[in-house]
């Protein structure tokens, strides 16, 4: 017997999914709500539903508004491909490309926006419900949300497709939510990929979220959530992963690549873990702890900081100089243990001129524990290329260095006291007041 709670957008009688899938999905949600009205029927009553999006291109002109629990919207393929590479390739070459656009089960965000519209109005999927209980168990799985184009933003960028600005968001959750899951998705060319307020027990897993102004933003406050096993890369103005006033956040096994202004940015986050990630950035401020982030663990991550090798983005940075630190800490009792830091930069590009770059910087707070971190710093002259893929691979595989690069592996500012720094740099490489902090140098040959 066929289930009444399974819907295929191509078979629904209201609207045309290829012209406006938003109208179709909103109509389906209205049908679910009209049928599932009783809260307690034989120990059930509102099981929710599945909405299936087959592979294809579906324009979205009407925002999808979700205000029911237990809804799963799923497709058959995240369909990610690089729009940035295409838009920085001469149009004369497009005819020879195998594909021009992302694929899979793909939603094309065509929502009309006015200049001063509020941010949420540009979201393809808008989730909001007041009252109790919190909206729960909404899932997005295995489809692509494509913002299509970026636009002129007044910055003077000669190619508007490189501004990371268009006012569009993939998924925007405005109200407190519980046990949401975003898995196997593709997000591309959106100013904001995923924006979620007040999340509890959230899972963001195994997604491809790249070429977005910002990728993942957990705003307001939240707890007990995880961001795991994703491929992530924001634009130079935004965050790859941002969390605000969060407790119990697990960030593990992600591959975070350039060119986000930061790889991970914590704002008032406590008792959370950043472990086993590969983090790659073209700028300082890769991982930032601000507003008294405390009792967090940063362990077994690989940090790589080098220079932008791709021609269209040369000369662009996040505004931070090399004294800021790759890992910036403001807070108490954080543990930074057994991380690997690779910094391969050209001394001619160090800012300010003549400065000694800083790897780990503790600017305020007490009781932070920094131990057994390995820093490899070399002077590298990266090759510049018009090919994004080859430029990145060449840069990643380059290990030959003219000479070692002098760095400060750990800098403890005078405002921070009672920290413990062990085996994370030599006596010369660690700069701090050793009368108010504990220090043990990494052994050096002949010492």
Secondary structure, DSSP 8 states (H G I E B T S, - for coil): ---TTEEETTT-SSS-HHHHHHHHHHHHHHHHHHH---S-BTTBS---EEEEE-SEEEEE-S-EEE--SSEEEEES------HHHHHTS-GGGGGG-S-SS--SEEEEE-----TT--GGGGEEEEE---SSS-EE--EEES-EEE-------SS--SSGGGS--SS-EEEEE-S-EES-EEES-EEES-SEEEEEEEEES-EEES-EEEEESEEEEEEEEEEEEEEES-EEEE-TTSEEEEEESEEEEEEES-EE-TT-SEEEEEES-BS-EEES-EEEESSS-SEEEESS-BS-EEES-EEEE----BGGGTT---S--TTS-SEEEESSS-EEES-EEEEEE-GGG-SSTT--EEEEEEEEEE--EEES-EEEEEE-----BS-HHHHHHHHHH----SSB--EEEEEE-TTEES-EEESSS-TTTEES-TTTSEEE----TT-
